[in-house]
Amino acid sequence: MKYILRLTISFLVLIILSLPTPALAGSPGEMTSSYDNVDLSGKDFSNQNLQTQQFVKVKLKEADLSGSDLRGVVFNTVELEKANLHGSDFSNGLAYLSHFNNANLSDVDFTEAMLLRSTFDGADITGADFSFAILDRDQVKKLCETASGVNSKTGIETRESLACN
């Protein structure tokens, strides 16, 4: 049942991502900011509110996003190799075809995030909370090999949030 629900949600996300984005009218405070096809490697985004941001085909290698509010942020085909996201809140975020390889993801809140087709090779996930997050099955298996710790904000064990055996 849980697998069917995840598969259905994954399918719906793929459909939504393939649809053209309509133009939106609104006040500047309501508009979403976007970074598209730029190299922001090494940039310091630490302790910032980035809730309205979309990153599409962006390089964030070795960028510092630690302590940032990333709730609902979209990473689409983003390179986050060796990035520092320690203590950030990525709950309800979307990362599609993004690479968190060798990144510091310790104490990150990934609650209800969609992390489809994304990779986490060599990432430090100590204390990360993946509760109700949607990840590819092979990535969950790899993450369970090194999962440990408890998230300081949610109090959830990393292994428990990944449903590791």
C-alpha positions as CSV (number, residue, x, y, z in Angstrom):
1,M,0.0,0.0,0.0
2,K,2.8,2.5,1.0
3,Y,4.7,1.5,-2.2
4,I,1.7,2.1,-4.4
5,L,1.1,5.5,-2.8
6,R,4.7,6.5,-3.3
7,L,4.6,5.3,-6.9
8,T,1.4,7.3,-7.6
9,I,2.8,10.5,-6.1
10,S,6.1,10.0,-8.0
11,F,4.1,9.6,-11.2
12,L,2.1,12.8,-10.5
13,V,5.2,14.7,-9.8
14,L,6.8,13.6,-13.1
15,I,3.6,14.7,-14.9
16,I,3.6,18.1,-13.2
17,L,7.3,18.7,-13.9
18,S,6.8,17.9,-17.6
19,L,4.0,20.5,-18.0
20,P,4.9,24.0,-19.2
21,T,5.0,26.6,-16.4
22,P,2.2,29.2,-16.8
23,A,3.0,32.9,-16.3
24,L,1.8,34.1,-13.0
25,A,0.7,37.6,-12.1
26,G,1.1,38.9,-8.6
27,S,2.8,41.3,-6.4
28,P,6.6,41.0,-6.1
29,G,6.2,39.6,-2.6
30,E,4.3,36.6,-4.0
31,M,6.6,35.8,-6.9
32,T,9.0,32.9,-6.7
33,S,12.6,33.7,-7.4
34,S,14.5,31.4,-9.7
35,Y,18.1,30.5,-10.6
36,D,18.3,28.9,-14.0
37,N,21.4,27.4,-15.5
38,V,24.0,29.3,-13.4
39,D,27.1,28.3,-11.5
40,L,26.7,29.2,-7.8
41,S,29.5,27.0,-6.6
42,G,30.9,28.1,-3.3
43,K,28.2,30.7,-2.7
44,D,27.2,31.4,0.9
45,F,23.5,31.0,1.4
46,S,23.9,30.1,5.1
47,N,21.1,31.0,7.6
48,Q,18.9,32.5,4.8
49,N,15.2,32.2,4.1
50,L,15.1,30.7,0.6
51,Q,11.5,29.3,0.8
52,T,10.5,30.8,-2.6
53,Q,13.5,29.8,-4.6
54,Q,13.7,27.4,-7.5
55,F,17.1,26.2,-8.7
56,V,17.0,24.6,-12.2
57,K,20.2,23.2,-13.8
58,V,22.3,25.0,-11.2
59,K,25.8,24.1,-9.8
60,L,25.9,24.5,-6.0
61,K,29.1,22.6,-5.5
62,E,30.6,23.4,-2.1
63,A,27.9,26.0,-1.5
64,D,27.0,26.8,2.1
65,L,23.2,26.4,2.8
66,S,23.7,25.5,6.4
67,G,20.9,26.6,8.8
68,S,18.8,27.9,5.9
69,D,15.0,27.7,5.5
70,L,14.6,25.6,2.4
71,R,11.0,24.6,3.0
72,G,9.3,24.0,-0.3
73,V,12.4,24.8,-2.3
74,V,12.8,23.2,-5.7
75,F,16.1,21.7,-6.9
76,N,15.7,20.4,-10.5
77,T,18.9,18.9,-11.9
78,V,21.1,20.6,-9.3
79,E,24.6,19.6,-8.5
80,L,25.1,19.9,-4.7
81,E,28.4,17.9,-4.4
82,K,30.2,18.8,-1.2
83,A,27.6,21.4,-0.3
84,N,26.9,22.1,3.4
85,L,23.2,21.9,4.3
86,H,23.8,21.1,8.0
87,G,20.8,22.0,10.1
88,S,18.7,23.3,7.2
89,D,15.0,22.7,6.8
90,F,14.2,21.1,3.5
91,S,10.7,19.9,4.5
92,N,8.2,19.7,1.7
93,G,11.0,20.5,-0.7
94,L,11.5,18.9,-4.1
95,A,14.8,17.6,-5.5
96,Y,14.6,15.9,-8.8
97,L,17.6,14.6,-10.6
98,S,19.8,16.3,-8.1
99,H,23.1,15.2,-6.7
100,F,23.9,15.5,-3.0
101,N,27.0,13.4,-3.3
102,N,29.6,14.0,-0.5
103,A,27.4,16.7,0.9
104,N,26.9,17.5,4.6
105,L,23.3,16.7,5.2
106,S,23.7,16.2,9.0
107,D,20.7,17.3,11.0
108,V,18.7,18.3,7.9
109,D,14.9,18.0,8.0
110,F,13.7,16.3,4.8
111,T,10.2,15.6,6.2
112,E,7.7,15.1,3.4
113,A,10.3,16.0,0.7
114,M,10.3,14.5,-2.7
115,L,13.8,13.4,-3.5
116,L,13.2,11.5,-6.8
117,R,16.0,10.3,-9.0
118,S,18.5,12.1,-6.7
119,T,21.7,10.6,-5.4
120,F,23.4,10.8,-2.0
121,D,26.7,8.9,-2.5
122,G,29.1,9.6,0.4
123,A,26.8,12.2,2.0
124,D,26.8,12.7,5.8
125,I,23.2,12.1,6.9
126,T,23.9,11.9,10.7
127,G,20.7,13.1,12.4
128,A,18.8,13.8,9.1
129,D,15.1,13.3,9.3
130,F,13.6,11.6,6.1
131,S,10.1,11.1,7.6
132,F,7.5,10.6,4.9
133,A,10.0,11.7,2.3
134,I,9.9,10.0,-1.1
135,L,13.2,8.6,-2.3
136,D,14.2,5.9,-4.8
137,R,14.3,2.5,-3.2
138,D,18.0,2.0,-4.1
139,Q,18.9,5.3,-2.5
140,V,17.1,4.3,0.7
141,K,19.0,1.1,0.8
142,K,22.4,2.9,0.4
143,L,21.4,5.6,3.0
144,C,20.5,2.9,5.5
145,E,24.1,1.6,5.4
146,T,25.4,4.7,7.2
147,A,22.2,6.1,8.8
148,S,22.7,7.2,12.4
149,G,21.8,9.9,14.9
150,V,18.7,11.8,15.9
151,N,17.5,15.1,14.4
152,S,17.9,17.9,16.9
153,K,14.7,19.6,15.9
154,T,12.3,16.7,15.3
155,G,13.7,14.2,17.7
156,I,13.4,11.5,15.0
157,E,16.2,8.9,14.5
158,T,17.6,8.9,11.0
159,R,17.3,5.1,10.7
160,E,13.7,5.2,11.8
161,S,12.8,8.0,9.3
162,L,14.2,5.9,6.5
163,A,12.4,2.7,7.8
164,C,15.8,0.9,7.8
165,N,15.5,-2.8,8.9
